[in-house]
Amino acid sequence: MATNRIVAAPSAPRFDQGFDHIATSWRRWRVANRTRSALAALSDRELADLGIERHDIPRIAREAARNGQA
């Protein structure tokens, strides 16, 4: 007895998938930008109180954007 299998063709990328990628990138950029701005506005003393050095700000902003924190 033969078994028939139905194999779905791979779907082509859809427009809304591309738009979702753009929207996600935009949201991540905004989170990184807000985080960077907020931390940069703090004094060195305030950053030290948080355990952050000024050179850590770009890394922290990238991590916040990657983790979706606002």
C-alpha atoms as a printed R data frame, in Angstrom:
   type eleno elety resid chain resno      x      y      z
1  ATOM     1    CA   MET     A     1  0.000  0.000  0.000
2  ATOM     2    CA   ALA     A     2  1.540  3.311 -1.120
3  ATOM     3    CA   THR     A     3  1.222  6.409  1.010
4  ATOM     4    CA   ASN     A     4  0.765  9.759 -0.662
5  ATOM     5    CA   ARG     A     5  2.528 12.666  0.954
6  ATOM     6    CA   ILE     A     6  1.634 16.261  0.378
7  ATOM     7    CA   VAL     A     7  4.645 18.496  0.535
8  ATOM     8    CA   ALA     A     8  4.007 22.211  0.808
9  ATOM     9    CA   ALA     A     9  6.144 24.456 -1.329
10 ATOM    10    CA   PRO     A    10  8.251 26.924  0.635
11 ATOM    11    CA   SER     A    11  6.397 30.181  0.933
12 ATOM    12    CA   ALA     A    12  7.833 33.275 -0.635
13 ATOM    13    CA   PRO     A    13  8.738 36.127  1.726
14 ATOM    14    CA   ARG     A    14  5.696 38.240  2.268
15 ATOM    15    CA   PHE     A    15  5.560 42.007  2.266
16 ATOM    16    CA   ASP     A    16  4.322 42.150  5.851
17 ATOM    17    CA   GLN     A    17  7.266 40.045  7.030
18 ATOM    18    CA   GLY     A    18  9.611 42.653  5.567
19 ATOM    19    CA   PHE     A    19  7.591 45.410  7.180
20 ATOM    20    CA   ASP     A    20  7.707 43.604 10.539
21 ATOM    21    CA   HIS     A    21 11.490 43.431 10.287
22 ATOM    22    CA   ILE     A    22 11.693 47.171  9.561
23 ATOM    23    CA   ALA     A    23  9.308 47.982 12.419
24 ATOM    24    CA   THR     A    24 11.264 45.784 14.846
25 ATOM    25    CA   SER     A    25 14.538 47.403 13.804
26 ATOM    26    CA   TRP     A    26 13.011 50.845 14.276
27 ATOM    27    CA   ARG     A    27 11.716 49.971 17.785
28 ATOM    28    CA   ARG     A    28 15.106 48.566 18.781
29 ATOM    29    CA   TRP     A    29 16.866 51.686 17.530
30 ATOM    30    CA   ARG     A    30 14.471 53.880 19.532
31 ATOM    31    CA   VAL     A    31 15.059 51.861 22.718
32 ATOM    32    CA   ALA     A    32 18.836 52.033 22.224
33 ATOM    33    CA   ASN     A    33 18.699 55.749 21.492
34 ATOM    34    CA   ARG     A    34 16.547 56.530 24.557
35 ATOM    35    CA   THR     A    35 18.733 54.397 26.796
36 ATOM    36    CA   ARG     A    36 21.916 55.987 25.459
37 ATOM    37    CA   SER     A    37 20.499 59.497 25.917
38 ATOM    38    CA   ALA     A    38 19.230 58.826 29.429
39 ATOM    39    CA   LEU     A    39 22.516 57.351 30.602
40 ATOM    40    CA   ALA     A    40 24.609 60.015 28.878
41 ATOM    41    CA   ALA     A    41 22.636 62.705 30.736
42 ATOM    42    CA   LEU     A    42 23.764 61.301 34.095
43 ATOM    43    CA   SER     A    43 26.852 62.611 35.830
44 ATOM    44    CA   ASP     A    44 29.891 60.393 36.335
45 ATOM    45    CA   ARG     A    45 28.953 60.189 40.017
46 ATOM    46    CA   GLU     A    46 25.421 59.008 39.231
47 ATOM    47    CA   LEU     A    47 26.758 56.425 36.766
48 ATOM    48    CA   ALA     A    48 29.236 55.215 39.405
49 ATOM    49    CA   ASP     A    49 26.346 54.828 41.870
50 ATOM    50    CA   LEU     A    50 24.734 52.496 39.325
51 ATOM    51    CA   GLY     A    51 27.979 50.617 38.769
52 ATOM    52    CA   ILE     A    52 28.305 51.897 35.204
53 ATOM    53    CA   GLU     A    53 31.258 53.592 33.562
54 ATOM    54    CA   ARG     A    54 30.724 56.023 30.705
55 ATOM    55    CA   HIS     A    55 32.350 53.696 28.164
56 ATOM    56    CA   ASP     A    56 29.726 51.033 29.055
57 ATOM    57    CA   ILE     A    57 26.813 53.148 27.807
58 ATOM    58    CA   PRO     A    58 26.819 51.968 24.134
59 ATOM    59    CA   ARG     A    59 26.942 48.305 25.210
60 ATOM    60    CA   ILE     A    60 24.142 48.754 27.722
61 ATOM    61    CA   ALA     A    61 22.020 50.542 25.107
62 ATOM    62    CA   ARG     A    62 22.561 47.705 22.606
63 ATOM    63    CA   GLU     A    63 21.638 45.112 25.228
64 ATOM    64    CA   ALA     A    64 18.499 47.032 26.189
65 ATOM    65    CA   ALA     A    65 17.431 47.165 22.548
66 ATOM    66    CA   ARG     A    66 18.197 43.473 22.019
67 ATOM    67    CA   ASN     A    67 16.179 42.524 25.107
68 ATOM    68    CA   GLY     A    68 13.286 44.817 24.189
69 ATOM    69    CA   GLN     A    69 13.527 46.911 27.316
70 ATOM    70    CA   ALA     A    70 12.187 50.428 27.280
